[in-house]
Amino acid sequence: MIWVIGYKGMLGSEICRQLTENNIQFVRSDVDVDITDIEALDQFAKCWAVTWIINCAAYTAVDKAESDIELAHKLNVDGPANIAKVAKKYGARLIHISTDYVFDGTGDTPRTEDMPVAPIGVYGVTKAKGEEAVRNNTDKYYILRTAWLYGWAGKNFVYTMIRAMNTHEAVKVVNDQKGTPTFAGDLAKVILQIIDDKTVPYGTYHVTDLGEITWWDFTNEIKKQGIEAGWINEKGKNCVVNPCTTDEYPTPAKRPAYSVLSKDKIQKTLGITLPDWKESLKVFLDSEMFDKERIQ
């Protein structure tokens, strides 16, 4: 049995949707099974005889984590440690979701899985420690690092920027942080391929869409495709997208200046080519699952 933890989130809900679409049986949990309570996890795993665990639960409020250190640590470190222990006890394979924020953002070449981590904020630090907690407590694990995730469910950058452009004469977006947007549907598809394959070597993998852009680049493409899809209103069409530096847009948490992840390992392992970020943005915007209420 496949167990999806954190099913109400953006990625978890998409994984459940694809599992259902493919007629694959699964069970799911969210706050009803506390990941910081190992006994609750143990009972659930035993009850359902789980063979795969997909952990999408995490503390993801990057800026808030700077002042909410204890809770971030509980959800991003203690939780994964408990899940890994339970996975090992019942012989289940664990897929754990991590982030590009485990890197410090220096350099200008895509990060490979074997490069040392060096997080620069509380969120990144707890996610890096969470990875170690997984590695230290089970051998049957897949750590999937992703970045700039967006999807049909929940808040995300695409919905936010469309709503902002539709209500403002101008928006300001940083143009000195580089990375790659990732459509949750693409990441979920890779997860299902790993489960279906059953022969993928355990370890750490990077999974994002293809490309290398800034948040400003991303916003301009959202505007272009948003107009084509009919989600940008007349005011939005005239909204000016102004670039700015990170220093001009200060936040409580520092962001990596360069966090492009190399996808060579996962593509070679699965024999796939991940989609370009522009192609996936179009899929997202053109789908009937696009939640128009989130841009109003």
N, C-alpha and C positions, 0 to 999 in steps of 0.2 A: 504493500500500500504506500502511496505517495502522500506525504504530509506537507502542506504549504503553511508556513508560519508567517503571520503578517498579511493575511489574504485581503484585508480591506485597503491596503495601500495601493499606490499606482502600479508597481510591478507585480505585487501579489495578486491583485485582481485580474491583471492581464494573463498571468500564468494560469490562473483558474479558468479563465475564459478559453484559453487555447487547449487546456486539458479536456474541458467539457466538449469543445468543438471536435476533438480527436477521439472522443469516447473513451478516455482514459480515466479510470477510477482514482479518486483522491479524497482525502479529508483535509480540513482546514481549521485554522485557529487564528485568533487575534488576541486582544487583551483578555479574552475569556480563559486563556491558558498563559499565565505569567511566565515569561522566559527567565525571570530572576528567581523563580521557584522551581528548583530541580525536581522536587517530588511531583509537582503538577505535570511537568514535562514527562517524567518517567511513567506516570499513570496513563497519560494519553498515548504515549508510544506503545506501551504494553497492551492497552485496550484495542488498538487498531492494528497491531502487528506491522508496524511501519518498516519499509525497506529502503525508502528514500525520504530525506528531509530537505526541504528547500527553505532556507531562512532568509526571509525578506524583511524581518523586523529589525528596526534600528532607530536610534535617535539621529535625525537628519537636519535639525534646525541648526545650521552651521554657526550663525551669529549668536544665537541664544546659548549655545553650548559653552561659550566663553565664560558665562556666569552661572551656568547650570551644570557644573562639572560632575557632580556626584551622580545625577540621573543619567547623564551621557555615558559615564563609565559603567553604570549598572546595565544599561541597555546594549551598549556596544562592545563591552568586554565580558562582564559577568554572564550576560545572557548567552552569547555565543559559546562561552566555556561550558555552560550547563547543557546546551543543545548538543555540543560535541561529545560530552560525556555520555549522554543518553544515546546518541547515535552509536557510539562504540559499544555500549552495553548490549544493544539489541542488534548489532551487526548491520545497521543501516548506513547507507552512503549519504553524505552531507554535502549540499551545495550552499555555500555561504556567499552573500553579496557584499563586496567591498567597494572601494572608491579610488579615484585618481588622487584624492586629497592625502593619501599616504606619502606622496612625493612633495618635495619642497618647491618645485616649479622652476628650478634653475636649469640652464642649458637650453638647447634648441633642437634636440633630436628626440624622436618618440621613445618613451620609456618602455623597456622590456621587463619581463617578469622577474629576471634575476638581478635587476638593479636594486641597490639598498634603499630602503624607505627612509624618509626624513621629513615627517609631517611638521607643519608650522602653526597649527592651531589645535584647540582642544578636540574638535570633531575628528580631524585627521589623526591625532595621537590616539584617540580611543578606537578608531577603526583599525589602525595598525596593531594595537594591542589585541583587538578582537581577532585579527588574523592569527596572531601568535597563539591565542587561546585555543583556536580551532586546531592549529597544527600540533599543539602540545597535548591535546586530549583525544584525538582520533587520527587514524592513518587513512581512513577512507573519506577523503574530503576533496572538494573542488572549490577553491576560492576564486570567484569571478569579480575582477575589478572593472567597474564601469564608470561613466562620466556624463555629466550634463543630461541627465535622464528626464524625459518627458513622456507623457502618455495620456490616454483618454480620461482616466480617472484621477482625481486629485488636482491640487494646485501645481502649476509648472510654469516655466519661463514663456512658453509659447502662448498660453492663455493670457498670462499677465501682460505681455507686450501687445497683443491684439487689443485687449481691453484698454490699455494705456493709450495706444495710438488712436483709438476710437473716441477718446474723451479729452485728449490734450492736443495743443497746437504743435508741441515739440516734446521729444523724449531724449534723455541723455543716457548713453550706454558705453561702458568701458571698451576700449579698443586696444588694450595692451595685455589682455589675458587670452592665451590661445589654448584651445582644446577641441573636442569633438562632440557635437550633440549625439544623443543616443535615444532612439525610439524604443520605448518599453516593449513593443511588439517584437522587435528584432532580438532583444536580449532574451525574452521569454522563449522565442523560437530556438535559440541556441541551447537554452536549458533543456528543452524537450528533446533536442537532438542528442545531448549528452546522456540523458536517461534512456533514450531508445537505443543508442549505440552499445552501451554497457561495457565497451572495451577502452574507453578514453582513459589514459593514464591519470592517476590522481595528481593533484598539484594546483598551482596558481595560474590563472589565465586572464588575459585582458580581453574584454568584449565591449567595443563601442562600434558605432557606424564608422564609415571611412571619411577621411577629410581632415583638414586642419584650418580652423578659423578662429576669429575673435567673437565675443558676444555682440559687438557692433555688426560684424558680418552676418551673424545669425539673425539679428533683428531686421536687417535690410531684406534678407531672404524671406523672413516671416511676413514682412509687409508685402513683398512682391507676390508671393504665393497666396497670401491671405486675401489680396485683392482679386486674384484669379478665382479663388474658391468662393468668393462672395462674403467673407467674414469681416472685411474692412469696410466701414461705412465712408460716406463722403468726407467727413472730418478726418478720418484716419488716412484717407488717400493723400490729404494735404499735410499730414503730420510730418514734421522734420525730424529725422533720426540723427542726432548730433553725437559725434564721438567724444569721449573724454578719457582721461587717464585714471588709473586706480587711485592715485593721490587726490584726484578731484572728486572721487566718489568713495569716501572713507567708510569702512564697515568695521564692526567690533572684531571680526575674525579676518585674518589675512588669507588671501586666496593665492593658489599657485599661479605664477605668471605664465608658465608653460606646463601643461599637463596632458599633452597628446600621448596616448597609449599605443604601443605597437600591437597590432593584431595578428602578426605573422604566425605565432604559435597556435592560436585557436583555429585559424583558417587552415593551416597545414594539418592539424590533428583531425579536424572534422571533414576536411576536403571541401571546404566551402569558400565562397567569396562574400563577405559581408557587404551590405548595400551602402551606397554613398548617402551621406546625411541629407542631401537635397531630395533624393528620391524618397527617403523615408518620411521627410517632412510633408511631402505631397500626399503620401498614403494617409498620414495622420489627418491632414486638413480636409481631404476628400471623402473621408469615411463617414458613414451615417452614425458612427459612434462618437463623432466629435460633439462635445458637450457645449452647445451654444450658450447655455445659461452661465457658463464660467467666463464669458467675454462680455457680459452685460453689466 
